[in-house]
Amino acid sequence: MSGLIGIHLNGEAVQVQKGLCLEELVRERGHASNEVAVEVNRDLVPRPARAEYSLQEEDRVEFVTLVGGG
């Protein structure tokens, strides 16, 4: 049975589809996979593993972007 689960994304409580993988979340939020580093529950998730990680209720996800300057 499908439905929604609650996660925390960059400190904000959001609802996502149950079974959504991390890579899909990155794309749904308008990012290219190579634009962001992703942490789940304070652990860095390598880019190749994102498609295999299914989000779980109460996961804490952080998108980290790097900005160059000088």
N, CA, C and O atoms as CSV, one atom per row, in Angstrom:
chain,resi,resn,atom,element,x,y,z
A,1,MET,N,N,0.842,-1.176,0.000
A,1,MET,CA,C,0.000,0.000,0.000
A,1,MET,C,C,0.889,1.242,0.000
A,1,MET,O,O,1.807,1.358,0.812
A,2,SER,N,N,0.615,2.146,-0.897
A,2,SER,CA,C,1.419,3.356,-0.955
A,2,SER,C,C,0.809,4.434,-0.087
A,2,SER,O,O,-0.347,4.339,0.326
A,3,GLY,N,N,1.582,5.442,0.180
A,3,GLY,CA,C,1.133,6.552,0.997
A,3,GLY,C,C,2.273,7.523,1.191
A,3,GLY,O,O,3.268,7.492,0.466
A,4,LEU,N,N,2.117,8.376,2.167
A,4,LEU,CA,C,3.128,9.378,2.454
A,4,LEU,C,C,3.829,9.078,3.769
A,4,LEU,O,O,3.258,8.479,4.679
A,5,ILE,N,N,5.081,9.510,3.843
A,5,ILE,CA,C,5.834,9.436,5.086
A,5,ILE,C,C,6.372,10.828,5.389
A,5,ILE,O,O,6.486,11.667,4.495
A,6,GLY,N,N,6.699,11.065,6.647
A,6,GLY,CA,C,7.262,12.349,7.049
A,6,GLY,C,C,8.766,12.260,7.204
A,6,GLY,O,O,9.283,11.364,7.873
A,7,ILE,N,N,9.466,13.200,6.579
A,7,ILE,CA,C,10.914,13.319,6.743
A,7,ILE,C,C,11.230,14.776,7.077
A,7,ILE,O,O,10.351,15.637,7.039
A,8,HIS,N,N,12.473,15.034,7.400
A,8,HIS,CA,C,12.947,16.403,7.608
A,8,HIS,C,C,13.948,16.689,6.499
A,8,HIS,O,O,14.953,15.990,6.371
A,9,LEU,N,N,13.679,17.709,5.702
A,9,LEU,CA,C,14.555,18.086,4.594
A,9,LEU,C,C,15.102,19.478,4.869
A,9,LEU,O,O,14.357,20.458,4.903
A,10,ASN,N,N,16.409,19.550,5.063
A,10,ASN,CA,C,17.064,20.820,5.393
A,10,ASN,C,C,16.370,21.508,6.560
A,10,ASN,O,O,16.175,22.723,6.552
A,11,GLY,N,N,15.999,20.716,7.565
A,11,GLY,CA,C,15.405,21.246,8.779
A,11,GLY,C,C,13.913,21.489,8.726
A,11,GLY,O,O,13.324,21.910,9.721
A,12,GLU,N,N,13.286,21.234,7.590
A,12,GLU,CA,C,11.849,21.466,7.424
A,12,GLU,C,C,11.113,20.134,7.329
A,12,GLU,O,O,11.543,19.237,6.603
A,13,ALA,N,N,10.012,20.002,8.056
A,13,ALA,CA,C,9.199,18.786,7.982
A,13,ALA,C,C,8.455,18.770,6.650
A,13,ALA,O,O,7.754,19.724,6.313
A,14,VAL,N,N,8.610,17.678,5.893
A,14,VAL,CA,C,7.927,17.526,4.608
A,14,VAL,C,C,7.371,16.111,4.492
A,14,VAL,O,O,7.831,15.190,5.167
A,15,GLN,N,N,6.391,15.957,3.636
A,15,GLN,CA,C,5.808,14.653,3.335
A,15,GLN,C,C,6.299,14.218,1.956
A,15,GLN,O,O,6.310,15.014,1.017
A,16,VAL,N,N,6.703,12.965,1.840
A,16,VAL,CA,C,7.129,12.405,0.559
A,16,VAL,C,C,6.463,11.051,0.365
A,16,VAL,O,O,5.972,10.439,1.313
A,17,GLN,N,N,6.457,10.607,-0.862
A,17,GLN,CA,C,5.861,9.320,-1.189
A,17,GLN,C,C,6.649,8.191,-0.526
A,17,GLN,O,O,7.877,8.160,-0.601
A,18,LYS,N,N,5.952,7.278,0.114
A,18,LYS,CA,C,6.591,6.104,0.707
A,18,LYS,C,C,7.320,5.342,-0.397
A,18,LYS,O,O,6.772,5.152,-1.483
A,19,GLY,N,N,8.541,4.908,-0.130
A,19,GLY,CA,C,9.329,4.169,-1.104
A,19,GLY,C,C,10.167,5.044,-2.025
A,19,GLY,O,O,10.898,4.529,-2.871
A,20,LEU,N,N,10.070,6.366,-1.870
A,20,LEU,CA,C,10.844,7.286,-2.702
A,20,LEU,C,C,12.328,7.093,-2.408
A,20,LEU,O,O,12.733,7.017,-1.248
A,21,CYS,N,N,13.128,7.016,-3.456
A,21,CYS,CA,C,14.568,6.883,-3.237
A,21,CYS,C,C,15.202,8.268,-3.169
A,21,CYS,O,O,14.622,9.258,-3.616
A,22,LEU,N,N,16.376,8.315,-2.614
A,22,LEU,CA,C,17.080,9.572,-2.410
A,22,LEU,C,C,17.352,10.288,-3.732
A,22,LEU,O,O,17.233,11.511,-3.807
A,23,GLU,N,N,17.711,9.551,-4.758
A,23,GLU,CA,C,17.979,10.157,-6.069
A,23,GLU,C,C,16.729,10.837,-6.619
A,23,GLU,O,O,16.820,11.921,-7.196
A,24,GLU,N,N,15.569,10.216,-6.448
A,24,GLU,CA,C,14.313,10.820,-6.905
A,24,GLU,C,C,14.014,12.097,-6.127
A,24,GLU,O,O,13.532,13.073,-6.701
A,25,LEU,N,N,14.295,12.097,-4.836
A,25,LEU,CA,C,14.071,13.293,-4.025
A,25,LEU,C,C,14.936,14.448,-4.523
A,25,LEU,O,O,14.468,15.582,-4.628
A,26,VAL,N,N,16.187,14.158,-4.826
A,26,VAL,CA,C,17.092,15.189,-5.347
A,26,VAL,C,C,16.497,15.804,-6.611
A,26,VAL,O,O,16.443,17.027,-6.738
A,27,ARG,N,N,16.052,14.968,-7.542
A,27,ARG,CA,C,15.480,15.469,-8.807
A,27,ARG,C,C,14.171,16.206,-8.584
A,27,ARG,O,O,13.937,17.251,-9.192
A,28,GLU,N,N,13.304,15.666,-7.707
A,28,GLU,CA,C,12.017,16.318,-7.425
A,28,GLU,C,C,12.202,17.722,-6.879
A,28,GLU,O,O,11.368,18.599,-7.103
A,29,ARG,N,N,13.287,17.931,-6.169
A,29,ARG,CA,C,13.548,19.244,-5.569
A,29,ARG,C,C,14.320,20.165,-6.504
A,29,ARG,O,O,14.757,21.243,-6.102
A,30,GLY,N,N,14.488,19.736,-7.758
A,30,GLY,CA,C,15.059,20.611,-8.776
A,30,GLY,C,C,16.570,20.653,-8.863
A,30,GLY,O,O,17.134,21.601,-9.409
A,31,HIS,N,N,17.231,19.640,-8.332
A,31,HIS,CA,C,18.691,19.601,-8.374
A,31,HIS,C,C,19.163,18.521,-9.338
A,31,HIS,O,O,18.516,17.485,-9.492
A,32,ALA,N,N,20.283,18.772,-9.975
A,32,ALA,CA,C,20.976,17.717,-10.704
A,32,ALA,C,C,21.780,16.930,-9.673
A,32,ALA,O,O,22.232,17.486,-8.672
A,33,SER,N,N,21.950,15.660,-9.919
A,33,SER,CA,C,22.629,14.792,-8.963
A,33,SER,C,C,24.029,15.287,-8.616
A,33,SER,O,O,24.484,15.142,-7.481
A,34,ASN,N,N,24.709,15.874,-9.602
A,34,ASN,CA,C,26.083,16.316,-9.361
A,34,ASN,C,C,26.168,17.701,-8.726
A,34,ASN,O,O,27.271,18.197,-8.497
A,35,GLU,N,N,25.032,18.339,-8.436
A,35,GLU,CA,C,25.027,19.678,-7.836
A,35,GLU,C,C,25.049,19.663,-6.313
A,35,GLU,O,O,25.405,20.664,-5.691
A,36,VAL,N,N,24.673,18.544,-5.706
A,36,VAL,CA,C,24.522,18.521,-4.256
A,36,VAL,C,C,25.178,17.297,-3.640
A,36,VAL,O,O,25.237,16.224,-4.241
A,37,ALA,N,N,25.667,17.491,-2.427
A,37,ALA,CA,C,26.039,16.364,-1.575
A,37,ALA,C,C,24.821,16.110,-0.695
A,37,ALA,O,O,24.104,17.046,-0.344
A,38,VAL,N,N,24.584,14.854,-0.337
A,38,VAL,CA,C,23.388,14.521,0.433
A,38,VAL,C,C,23.782,13.743,1.685
A,38,VAL,O,O,24.522,12.761,1.628
A,39,GLU,N,N,23.262,14.216,2.817
A,39,GLU,CA,C,23.424,13.515,4.089
A,39,GLU,C,C,22.069,12.990,4.535
A,39,GLU,O,O,21.052,13.668,4.385
A,40,VAL,N,N,22.057,11.790,5.080
A,40,VAL,CA,C,20.856,11.245,5.712
A,40,VAL,C,C,21.246,10.853,7.128
A,40,VAL,O,O,22.151,10.045,7.338
A,41,ASN,N,N,20.558,11.433,8.085
A,41,ASN,CA,C,20.838,11.161,9.498
A,41,ASN,C,C,22.319,11.342,9.825
A,41,ASN,O,O,22.921,10.542,10.541
A,42,ARG,N,N,22.883,12.412,9.281
A,42,ARG,CA,C,24.271,12.839,9.491
A,42,ARG,C,C,25.321,11.978,8.804
A,42,ARG,O,O,26.515,12.150,9.049
A,43,ASP,N,N,24.896,11.053,7.949
A,43,ASP,CA,C,25.841,10.242,7.181
A,43,ASP,C,C,25.791,10.662,5.723
A,43,ASP,O,O,24.712,10.767,5.140
A,44,LEU,N,N,26.957,10.905,5.132
A,44,LEU,CA,C,27.034,11.247,3.722
A,44,LEU,C,C,26.662,10.027,2.884
A,44,LEU,O,O,27.175,8.932,3.113
A,45,VAL,N,N,25.775,10.218,1.920
A,45,VAL,CA,C,25.368,9.125,1.033
A,45,VAL,C,C,26.060,9.348,-0.310
A,45,VAL,O,O,25.774,10.338,-0.985
A,46,PRO,N,N,26.963,8.450,-0.715
A,46,PRO,CA,C,27.652,8.610,-1.992
A,46,PRO,C,C,26.662,8.624,-3.157
A,46,PRO,O,O,25.630,7.954,-3.115
A,47,ARG,N,N,26.984,9.383,-4.178
A,47,ARG,CA,C,26.093,9.518,-5.332
A,47,ARG,C,C,25.635,8.168,-5.897
A,47,ARG,O,O,24.446,8.021,-6.183
A,48,PRO,N,N,26.520,7.173,-6.072
A,48,PRO,CA,C,26.048,5.895,-6.629
A,48,PRO,C,C,25.042,5.160,-5.741
A,48,PRO,O,O,24.277,4.335,-6.239
A,49,ALA,N,N,25.030,5.442,-4.444
A,49,ALA,CA,C,24.133,4.742,-3.516
A,49,ALA,C,C,22.769,5.415,-3.380
A,49,ALA,O,O,21.865,4.838,-2.776
A,50,ARG,N,N,22.601,6.601,-3.919
A,50,ARG,CA,C,21.346,7.342,-3.738
A,50,ARG,C,C,20.135,6.641,-4.341
A,50,ARG,O,O,19.043,6.701,-3.776
A,51,ALA,N,N,20.314,5.983,-5.471
A,51,ALA,CA,C,19.189,5.293,-6.116
A,51,ALA,C,C,18.757,4.065,-5.324
A,51,ALA,O,O,17.634,3.587,-5.484
A,52,GLU,N,N,19.634,3.555,-4.476
A,52,GLU,CA,C,19.333,2.357,-3.698
A,52,GLU,C,C,18.778,2.668,-2.314
A,52,GLU,O,O,18.268,1.775,-1.639
A,53,TYR,N,N,18.871,3.927,-1.885
A,53,TYR,CA,C,18.425,4.287,-0.537
A,53,TYR,C,C,16.968,4.731,-0.573
A,53,TYR,O,O,16.652,5.771,-1.150
A,54,SER,N,N,16.083,3.954,0.037
A,54,SER,CA,C,14.668,4.327,0.151
A,54,SER,C,C,14.470,5.110,1.437
A,54,SER,O,O,14.869,4.670,2.515
A,55,LEU,N,N,13.857,6.263,1.314
A,55,LEU,CA,C,13.624,7.110,2.479
A,55,LEU,C,C,12.718,6.421,3.480
A,55,LEU,O,O,11.784,5.707,3.115
A,56,GLN,N,N,13.016,6.654,4.761
A,56,GLN,CA,C,12.264,6.071,5.864
A,56,GLN,C,C,11.629,7.183,6.692
A,56,GLN,O,O,12.121,8.311,6.722
A,57,GLU,N,N,10.536,6.849,7.359
A,57,GLU,CA,C,9.855,7.789,8.249
A,57,GLU,C,C,10.864,8.427,9.209
A,57,GLU,O,O,11.675,7.734,9.823
A,58,GLU,N,N,10.803,9.742,9.326
A,58,GLU,CA,C,11.631,10.540,10.238
A,58,GLU,C,C,13.096,10.661,9.832
A,58,GLU,O,O,13.906,11.141,10.625
A,59,ASP,N,N,13.466,10.235,8.610
A,59,ASP,CA,C,14.831,10.488,8.147
A,59,ASP,C,C,15.092,11.988,8.164
A,59,ASP,O,O,14.193,12.794,7.924
A,60,ARG,N,N,16.328,12.343,8.448
A,60,ARG,CA,C,16.753,13.747,8.409
A,60,ARG,C,C,17.720,13.890,7.241
A,60,ARG,O,O,18.852,13.406,7.281
A,61,VAL,N,N,17.246,14.564,6.204
A,61,VAL,CA,C,17.990,14.697,4.956
A,61,VAL,C,C,18.485,16.133,4.823
A,61,VAL,O,O,17.738,17.086,5.047
A,62,GLU,N,N,19.746,16.269,4.460
A,62,GLU,CA,C,20.325,17.591,4.216
A,62,GLU,C,C,20.940,17.600,2.823
A,62,GLU,O,O,21.725,16.717,2.475
A,63,PHE,N,N,20.577,18.607,2.026
A,63,PHE,CA,C,21.232,18.858,0.750
A,63,PHE,C,C,22.296,19.916,1.012
A,63,PHE,O,O,22.008,20.968,1.583
A,64,VAL,N,N,23.512,19.636,0.597
A,64,VAL,CA,C,24.618,20.563,0.792
A,64,VAL,C,C,25.134,20.966,-0.579
A,64,VAL,O,O,25.549,20.119,-1.371
A,65,THR,N,N,25.106,22.265,-0.855
A,65,THR,CA,C,25.618,22.759,-2.131
A,65,THR,C,C,26.893,23.548,-1.877
A,65,THR,O,O,27.036,24.221,-0.856
A,66,LEU,N,N,27.802,23.452,-2.811
A,66,LEU,CA,C,29.053,24.196,-2.721
A,66,LEU,C,C,28.989,25.356,-3.702
A,66,LEU,O,O,28.571,25.198,-4.849
A,67,VAL,N,N,29.403,26.497,-3.240
A,67,VAL,CA,C,29.393,27.685,-4.081
A,67,VAL,C,C,30.813,28.213,-4.166
A,67,VAL,O,O,31.451,28.491,-3.151
A,68,GLY,N,N,31.294,28.345,-5.386
A,68,GLY,CA,C,32.627,28.882,-5.582
A,68,GLY,C,C,32.592,30.402,-5.606
A,68,GLY,O,O,31.569,31.010,-5.924
A,69,GLY,N,N,33.667,30.976,-5.281
A,69,GLY,CA,C,33.745,32.434,-5.311
A,69,GLY,C,C,35.184,32.864,-5.148
A,69,GLY,O,O,36.096,32.049,-5.009
A,70,GLY,N,N,35.350,34.129,-5.170
A,70,GLY,CA,C,36.723,34.533,-4.980
A,70,GLY,C,C,36.958,35.962,-5.176
A,70,GLY,O,O,38.090,36.426,-5.041
